[in-house]
Amino acid sequence: MTTADDLVHIRALYDRYSHGIDTGDGEMFAGCFTDDGSLDTGGGPLIGREAIAGFGTETHAGLPALRHQANNIVVDVDGDTATAAAFMSAYLVDPAFSVIVTGRYADEFRRTTDGWRISKRIFTADAPG
């Protein structure tokens, strides 16, 4: 059974994920994942928090004006695991506002001793970039 508490905590991970990568806080970004979590943004999966933290830090260093937004988030909880889907848009705010990619997250979550964490995230862009 999905509880409101589960939904609040899982949806908060979407915000922490975006905030972490958009501010270059690799530790916050990677902290959204399980220790063995995987992130695939189209270039093959990154496995583990160290690789994921590096991706978050490097992405911000290369694109400091990049911002992410997840929306239309749908979550299904089954005990200590969950699946979710969301649409994502990423845009630059400087030098001028421009959308650079839109797509979809397909996510798996696991409840840990530290709360809900992403165990697997696959991002699929709407169009090849």
C-alpha positions as CSV (number, residue, x, y, z in Angstrom):
1,M,0.0,0.0,0.0
2,T,1.3,3.4,-1.0
3,T,1.2,5.9,1.9
4,A,1.3,9.7,1.7
5,D,4.6,9.5,3.7
6,D,6.1,7.2,1.0
7,L,5.0,9.6,-1.8
8,V,6.4,12.7,0.0
9,H,9.8,11.1,0.6
10,I,10.1,9.7,-2.9
11,R,9.0,12.9,-4.6
12,A,11.4,14.8,-2.5
13,L,14.2,12.8,-4.0
14,Y,13.3,14.3,-7.4
15,D,13.9,17.7,-6.0
16,R,17.2,16.8,-4.2
17,Y,18.4,15.1,-7.4
18,S,17.8,18.3,-9.5
19,H,19.1,20.6,-6.8
20,G,22.2,18.5,-6.3
21,I,23.2,18.5,-10.0
22,D,22.1,22.1,-10.7
23,T,24.3,23.4,-7.8
24,G,27.3,21.0,-8.4
25,D,26.8,19.3,-5.1
26,G,27.9,15.8,-6.2
27,E,27.4,14.4,-2.7
28,M,23.8,15.6,-2.5
29,F,23.2,14.3,-6.0
30,A,24.7,10.9,-5.3
31,G,23.0,10.7,-1.9
32,C,19.7,10.3,-3.7
33,F,20.9,6.8,-4.8
34,T,21.5,3.5,-3.0
35,D,25.2,2.6,-2.6
36,D,24.9,0.3,-5.6
37,G,22.5,2.5,-7.5
38,S,22.8,3.1,-11.3
39,L,22.2,6.1,-13.4
40,D,21.9,5.9,-17.2
41,T,21.4,9.2,-19.1
42,G,22.1,7.6,-22.5
43,G,25.8,7.0,-22.4
44,G,25.7,3.7,-20.5
45,P,25.0,3.2,-16.8
46,L,27.1,4.8,-14.0
47,I,27.2,2.4,-11.0
48,G,27.7,3.4,-7.4
49,R,27.7,6.7,-5.6
50,E,31.2,7.7,-6.4
51,A,30.6,7.6,-10.2
52,I,27.2,9.3,-9.8
53,A,28.7,12.1,-7.6
54,G,31.4,12.7,-10.2
55,F,28.8,12.9,-13.0
56,G,26.8,15.5,-10.9
57,T,29.9,17.6,-10.2
58,E,31.2,17.5,-13.7
59,T,27.9,18.2,-15.3
60,H,27.5,21.4,-13.3
61,A,31.1,22.4,-14.0
62,G,30.5,22.1,-17.7
63,L,27.1,23.7,-17.7
64,P,26.7,25.9,-14.6
65,A,23.5,27.6,-15.9
66,L,21.8,24.2,-16.4
67,R,18.5,23.6,-14.5
68,H,16.4,20.4,-14.3
69,Q,12.7,20.0,-13.6
70,A,10.8,16.8,-13.1
71,N,7.1,16.8,-13.4
72,N,4.0,14.6,-13.8
73,I,5.6,12.2,-11.4
74,V,3.7,8.9,-10.9
75,V,4.8,6.6,-8.1
76,D,3.8,3.0,-7.3
77,V,5.0,1.5,-4.0
78,D,5.1,-2.2,-3.3
79,G,6.5,-2.8,0.2
80,D,10.1,-1.7,0.3
81,T,10.4,-1.1,-3.4
82,A,8.8,1.3,-5.7
83,T,8.7,2.3,-9.4
84,A,8.1,5.8,-10.8
85,A,8.0,7.7,-14.0
86,A,8.4,11.4,-14.6
87,F,8.9,13.8,-17.5
88,M,12.0,15.9,-17.3
89,S,13.1,19.1,-18.9
90,A,16.5,20.7,-18.7
91,Y,17.2,24.3,-19.7
92,L,19.9,26.9,-19.6
93,V,19.2,30.2,-17.8
94,D,22.3,32.1,-19.0
95,P,23.1,33.7,-21.4
96,A,19.5,33.3,-22.5
97,F,16.7,30.9,-21.5
98,S,16.7,27.9,-23.8
99,V,15.4,24.3,-23.4
100,I,18.2,21.9,-24.2
101,V,16.5,18.5,-23.6
102,T,13.2,16.9,-22.6
103,G,12.6,13.3,-21.8
104,R,11.4,10.8,-19.3
105,Y,12.8,9.2,-16.2
106,A,12.0,5.5,-15.5
107,D,12.9,4.9,-11.9
108,E,13.2,2.1,-9.3
109,F,13.5,2.9,-5.6
110,R,14.4,0.9,-2.6
111,R,13.6,1.7,1.1
112,T,16.9,1.7,3.0
113,T,17.8,2.4,6.6
114,D,18.3,6.0,5.5
115,G,14.9,6.2,3.8
116,W,13.9,5.9,0.2
117,R,16.7,6.0,-2.4
118,I,16.9,5.6,-6.2
119,S,18.3,2.1,-7.1
120,K,18.0,2.6,-10.8
121,R,17.3,5.6,-13.0
122,I,17.1,5.5,-16.8
123,F,16.7,8.8,-18.7
124,T,15.4,8.6,-22.2
125,A,15.5,11.8,-24.3
126,D,12.4,12.7,-26.4
127,A,14.7,13.2,-29.4
128,P,18.3,12.3,-30.0
129,G,20.6,15.0,-28.9
